[in-house]
């Protein structure tokens, strides 16, 4: 192998894996489909089923959606999986709805990211929004519901799950967090 081949092989490997890290932005085509989706009947059914699923999972009953819940003193939320029970929804559209609804409640996006990696011949895409309550200089700081992380995991363009997680501060600088159930009603009740 020549010196040139050695250098070019290091600079431009033939089996280079995908590794992209970028700011998550939505193009006009996505936003048009999203706007059509939130005006549709399927969206309203999904909101109702999400709220019902949340309530039933907390009672350890079988929910209408394929969902897992998290409840603790420091983090609460759910993971939603694509459903085979006749529901039709886009996890990316739901992610966008959750972000917009939280922004309507004065939350601010602080981290919007899309990461793409190649893992075992699968292109794994992780889209993530991280939102925080409004900034405050007064103590104790009103943390509202807490910090919110929303992410969608995609394998080769197939949505695998949406995670919605609210984490709270427990030190004296922050107020007691608001009840997570109230957040679920705010997000999903008509």
ABEGO torsion letter per residue (X at the ends): XBAAAAAAAAABBAABBBBBBBBBBBBAAAAAAAAAAAABAAAAAAAAAAAAAAAAAAAGBBBABBBBBBBBAABBEBBBBBBAAGBBBBAAAAAAAAAAAAAAAGBBBABBBBBBBBBGGBBBBBBBBBBBBBBBABOBBBAEAEBBBBBBBBBGGBBABBBBBBBBBABAABBBBBBAAAAAAAAABX
